[in-house]
C-alpha cells in the first residue's frame, strides 16, 4: 500500500542498485532514492510482509527477503517486485531434501515445518551474480538457486547445525561461503555450498552479520560491540576493538579497502584491513541502525528503526 507514512517506516536494510539506493523494511515497504538519499519514493511491492534484507547482483537485478519465508525479485532497479518463493514452498523444499537423506529425526522436524506453515523468516541473502544466490534464516533454514531464483534447493540438511540455530548472515567469495548465526555459529563451504564445515568460533554470543572486503578480509559482528576479523576465510579470527558496548547491527565493505560497522546506537566504526582498532565517529542523532551503504556522492546511508538517514561522508584517514 502506498502511503506517506512509508517515509517514516521501520527500515531494516539498504543497498545500491547502480547509482540508485534501495531500502526495505516493515510491511513490505521498499523505498528508492536517485539523489543519494536526499529524497525517497515508494516502490511497487506485491506483499505487506516485513522485508529484512536486500541485495543487487547488478544495476537492475536484485532480490529482497523477509518474513513468511518470502523471496522477491526485481529486474528494474527496485521499481517493481515479484514474488519468487514463500515459506510454504521453502518448507516443502526442505522436506524434499531431508527425505532424500533418510534421517528420521530430520524428516520429522521438516514435516513439522511444513505443518507450521509460512512462519519462518529469512534474515539475509547473497548473490554472486544474477544467477547464483543463497538465502538464510530462522532455525537453520538455507536455500540456494543457480538460475536466478526460478528454482531453489534446500541446503539446510548439509549444515553441521544440530541445534537448528538461526542464521543471520551469509557472504560469498568465489566458491567460499561463510555463514554466521546465533550462539557464535560460524560455518564455511569451500565448494559453493555442496558441503559445509563448522568453524571454531571466537565468541559464544550471536553474530548478526558478515562482510567481505575486496582485499579478502572477512568481518563477523554482533552482540555487545563484538567484531572479529579473518584473513583466511574463517580459520583464524582476530578481535577488533570497537570501543562500544552495544550491538553492532550493520556493516559494509568500502571500495578503498576499508570497511564500516554501525552500532545500534548509530555510532559509525571505520576499520582498515591492516588494523585491529576501529575509528569511532559518534552519532549526531542516535538511532538504532539496522543497515548501511554508501551513496554515489560518498555519504553514508543508514536504514534505522526510525526511517532512513543520510550521514556525512567519511573523513579522510
C-alpha positions in Angstrom: 0.0 0.0 0.0 1.3 3.4 -0.9 1.2 5.9 1.9 3.1 9.0 3.1 3.8 7.1 6.3 6.2 4.8 4.4 8.8 7.5 4.6 8.9 7.1 8.4 8.6 3.3 8.4 10.9 0.9 10.3 13.6 0.2 7.7 15.9 -2.8 8.1 18.3 -2.8 5.1 19.7 -0.7 2.3 21.9 -1.3 -0.7 23.0 0.2 -4.1 21.5 -0.8 -7.4 23.9 1.1 -9.7 23.5 4.7 -8.7 20.1 4.1 -7.1 19.6 3.4 -3.4 17.1 0.7 -2.5 15.9 0.2 1.1 13.5 -2.3 2.6 11.5 -2.6 5.8 8.3 -3.3 7.7 5.0 -4.2 5.9 6.7 -4.8 2.6 8.0 -1.2 2.3 10.6 -0.6 -0.4 12.0 3.0 -0.7 14.0 4.3 -3.7 16.3 7.3 -4.0 18.0 8.6 -7.1 19.7 11.6 -5.4 22.0 9.9 -2.9 19.4 9.7 -0.2 18.2 13.4 -0.2 14.7 12.2 -1.1 12.8 8.9 -1.3 9.8 7.4 -3.0 7.9 4.2 -2.6 8.3 1.2 -5.0 5.6 -1.2 -6.2 5.6 -4.3 -4.0 3.1 -7.2 -4.1 3.2 -8.0 -0.4 2.8 -6.4 3.0 5.3 -8.7 4.8 8.3 -7.2 6.6 11.4 -7.3 4.4 14.7 -7.9 6.2 17.5 -7.8 3.6 18.1 -6.7 0.0 21.0 -7.3 -2.5 21.6 -6.4 -6.1 23.7 -8.5 -8.5 24.0 -5.6 -10.9 22.4 -2.2 -11.5 19.0 -3.7 -12.4 18.6 -7.2 -11.0 18.1 -7.7 -7.3 16.4 -9.7 -4.5 14.8 -9.0 -1.2 13.9 -11.5 1.6 11.8 -11.3 4.7 9.2 -12.8 7.0 7.0 -15.7 6.0 9.9 -17.2 4.0 9.5 -14.6 1.3 11.8 -14.0 -1.6 11.2 -11.2 -4.1 13.0 -10.3 -7.3 13.3 -7.0 -9.2 14.5 -6.6 -12.7 14.2 -2.7 -12.9 16.5 -1.5 -10.2 13.8 -2.0 -7.4 11.0 0.0 -9.0 8.7 -3.1 -9.1 9.0 -6.6 -7.5 7.5 -10.0 -8.0 7.4 -13.0 -5.6 9.7 -15.9 -6.3 9.2 -18.0 -3.1 7.3 -18.1 0.2 7.6 -20.1 3.4 5.2 -22.8 2.2 7.3 -23.5 -0.8 10.5 -23.3 1.3 9.2 -25.8 3.8 8.2 -28.2 1.0 11.7 -28.0 -0.5 13.2 -28.7 3.0 11.1 -31.8 3.4 12.0 -33.0 0.0 15.7 -32.6 0.7 15.7 -34.4 4.1 13.6 -37.2 2.7 16.4 -38.0 0.4 18.8 -38.2 3.3 16.8 -40.8 5.2 17.4 -39.1 8.6 14.3 -40.0 10.6 14.7 -37.1 13.1 15.3 -34.6 10.3 12.3 -35.8 8.4 10.1 -35.4 11.5 11.4 -31.8 12.0 10.8 -31.0 8.3 7.3 -32.4 8.4 6.6 -30.1 11.4 8.0 -27.2 9.5 5.5 -27.9 6.7 2.6 -28.2 9.2 3.5 -24.9 10.8 3.2 -23.0 7.5 4.9 -19.9 6.3 6.1 -18.6 9.6 9.9 -18.8 9.2 11.7 -15.5 8.3 14.8 -15.2 6.1 17.4 -12.8 7.6 20.0 -12.4 4.8 20.9 -13.3 1.3 23.9 -13.3 -1.1 24.1 -13.3 -4.9 27.4 -13.9 -6.6 25.9 -13.0 -9.9 22.5 -12.7 -11.4 22.0 -16.5 -11.4 23.7 -18.0 -8.3 22.4 -17.0 -4.8 21.7 -18.0 -1.3 19.1 -17.1 1.4 19.4 -17.9 5.1 17.1 -17.6 8.0 15.4 -18.9 11.2 16.1 -22.4 12.6 19.0 -23.0 10.2 16.9 -22.6 7.0 19.1 -22.2 3.9 18.3 -22.4 0.2 20.2 -21.8 -3.0 19.4 -21.1 -6.6 21.5 -21.5 -9.7 19.0 -20.0 -12.2 18.2 -16.5 -10.8 15.5 -17.8 -8.4 13.4 -19.7 -10.9 14.1 -22.9 -8.9 15.5 -23.4 -5.4 17.2 -26.2 -3.4 17.3 -26.6 0.4 20.8 -26.7 1.8 19.9 -27.0 5.4 20.5 -30.8 5.6 24.1 -30.1 4.6 24.8 -27.8 7.5 26.5 -29.0 10.7 23.9 -27.2 12.8 22.4 -29.8 15.1 20.6 -27.2 17.2 19.0 -25.6 14.1 20.4 -22.2 15.3 19.2 -19.1 13.4 21.4 -18.0 10.5 21.8 -14.2 10.4 24.5 -13.6 7.8 25.8 -15.1 4.6 28.6 -13.9 2.3 30.4 -15.4 -0.6 33.7 -15.0 -2.5 34.2 -17.4 -5.4 33.3 -20.9 -4.1 33.9 -19.9 -0.5 30.7 -19.3 1.6 30.7 -18.1 5.2 27.6 -18.3 7.4 27.1 -16.6 10.8 24.4 -17.0 13.4 23.3 -17.2 17.0 25.4 -18.6 19.8 28.6 -17.8 17.9 27.7 -20.2 15.0 30.2 -20.0 12.1 30.0 -22.3 9.1 32.1 -22.5 5.9 31.8 -24.1 2.5 34.7 -24.1 0.0 32.8 -25.8 -2.8 30.0 -23.4 -3.5 27.6 -24.9 -0.9 28.0 -28.6 -1.8 29.3 -29.3 1.7 29.9 -27.3 4.9 32.1 -27.5 8.0 31.8 -25.9 11.4 34.5 -23.3 12.2 35.9 -22.8 15.7 34.2 -19.7 16.9 36.0 -17.0 18.9 32.7 -15.9 20.5 29.7 -17.6 22.1 27.2 -14.8 21.6 25.2 -14.1 18.5 26.7 -12.8 15.3 24.3 -10.5 13.4 26.1 -10.2 10.1 29.2 -10.7 7.9 31.0 -8.5 5.4 33.7 -9.4 2.9 36.2 -6.7 1.7 37.7 -6.5 -1.8 41.1 -7.5 -0.1 39.6 -10.8 1.1 39.2 -9.8 4.7 36.1 -11.2 6.4 34.4 -9.5 9.4 31.8 -11.0 11.7 29.9 -8.7 14.0 27.2 -9.0 16.7 26.2 -8.6 20.3 27.9 -6.2 22.8 30.1 -4.4 20.4 31.6 -7.7 19.2 33.5 -7.8 15.9 36.2 -10.2 14.6 38.3 -10.2 11.5 39.7 -13.1 9.5 42.2 -13.1 6.7 41.9 -16.8 5.9 38.2 -17.2 5.3 37.4 -18.0 8.9 40.1 -20.4 10.0 41.5 -17.9 12.4 39.8 -14.8 13.9 41.2 -11.7 15.5 39.1 -9.4 17.8 38.5 -5.9 16.6 38.4 -3.1 19.1 35.1 -1.4 18.5 35.0 0.7 21.7 31.2 0.4 22.0 29.2 -1.7 24.5 26.0 -2.1 22.4 25.4 -4.5 19.5 26.9 -3.9 16.1 23.9 -4.3 13.7 25.2 -3.4 10.3 28.3 -3.4 8.2 29.7 -2.9 4.7 32.9 -3.1 2.8 34.3 0.0 1.1 35.9 0.1 -2.3 39.1 1.6 -0.9 39.8 -1.5 1.3 38.3 -0.1 4.5 35.0 -1.2 6.0 32.3 0.4 8.1 30.4 -1.1 11.0 27.3 0.6 12.6 26.3 0.2 16.3 22.7 0.0 17.2 23.1 3.4 18.8 24.1 4.9 15.5 27.9 5.1 16.0 30.0 4.7 12.9 33.0 2.5 13.2 35.6 2.7 10.4 38.1 -0.1 10.1 41.1 -0.9 7.9 42.1 -4.4 6.8 45.5 -4.0 8.5 44.4 -2.6 11.9 42.7 -4.1 14.8 41.4 -0.8 16.0 38.3 0.9 14.7 37.9 4.7 14.4 34.6 5.7 16.1 32.5 8.6 14.9 29.9 9.4 17.4 26.3 9.6 16.2 25.0 13.1 15.7 21.5 11.7 16.0 21.4 8.4 18.0 19.2 6.0 16.1 19.0 2.2 16.1 20.8 1.3 12.8 20.0 -1.9 11.0 21.5 -1.4 7.6 24.2 0.8 5.9 25.5 1.5 2.4 27.4 4.3 0.7 25.8 6.6 -1.8 27.4 7.7 -5.0 28.4 11.1 -3.5 30.2 9.4 -0.6 27.6 9.9 2.1 26.7 7.0 4.3 23.1 6.0 4.1 21.6 4.1 7.0 18.4 2.2 7.5 17.0 2.5 11.0 14.0 1.8 13.1 13.1 5.5 12.6 13.4 5.6 8.9 16.2 6.5 6.5 19.1 8.7 7.5 21.9 10.4 5.4 25.1 10.8 7.2 28.1 13.0 6.2 30.9 11.4 4.1 33.6 9.6 6.0 36.5 11.9 7.0 39.9 11.2 5.4 42.1 8.7 7.3 
